[in-house]
């Protein structure tokens, strides 16, 4: 049974690779119509109205954690209540929305995805959550930025910020 989303909403659909059958689903290796109901491999593209926790969601998914787990709920609340209300975080959120789906796609295709997910969870995500709990928000942002940079480098993902340079230090 398919999910209520369409394939066109999924990061796995490669709109640059098409045939008479549709566009290529890079996860399943088949061609599908963008209007088809998505399968259980669906990983939603960014919603223009809000950024998603792509990397953390991918890590939790790979490690079979539920979507409403403590890790995801904590980071979503931090993004929505702290980062989105800080204009200095706008360029960082913009970059993350642009590259998050691509990094996730690479992680899912990586033969060592479980090792990557577990190491990022323990070495980056949990320390970021601990910083959030202690209200050390700048530290949490730096930890998460570091994780993103490591993954950008690992998967050779480039990004040019369209806004001013990244300023993630919060105002005092």
Steps between C-alpha positions, in 0.01 A plus 500: 500500500637841405532802718278807445789695344591511135835397355550862392530592870787256561875570497560168323326614179762620250320745272810521278487127412190419300370246253163431337402330830560806716785616722758286675453408865861480615406302809323218315680536166178514298312762299176633645244769430537803731126480567524142633432445868834460669632179650630436850843635395352850477722773641331837466664793326514822694178685561543860392329623817728326747835334508521136593738307723626299203818358647359415839190348344722287275717391792195402705340325202814295430519404869124423514405780738145640474433839343377633834806390699664731754791581266281621215252682721782684681674610181175602332406713801848657501476581128145637525530690830862618501661491157206623293464797734865599463572690177867397522395137451314567173799428271573179689139383470500593131812294437365208698176501300700500178750225586320290762308284251813434292705401805220268613479341157874430514479356850215266402704377203817455705588139582609618844184698573439335838853575619470858376158542663613359833823703510323825407229432756748438783776744400292794375125478553501395867760767592288760318195392699698520825604855410135587428393360837761725667378795288842524333340571164814629326676176591212291364506692173877458466478125566230457238689722253807283555300184426361654183848609386640151560222347291532765226868420473445122510249515214667789315197730521555865421275787595522872434298707739264743329473722807772668699772292659407254771465675833380249752600674820189608680448859608568570867 
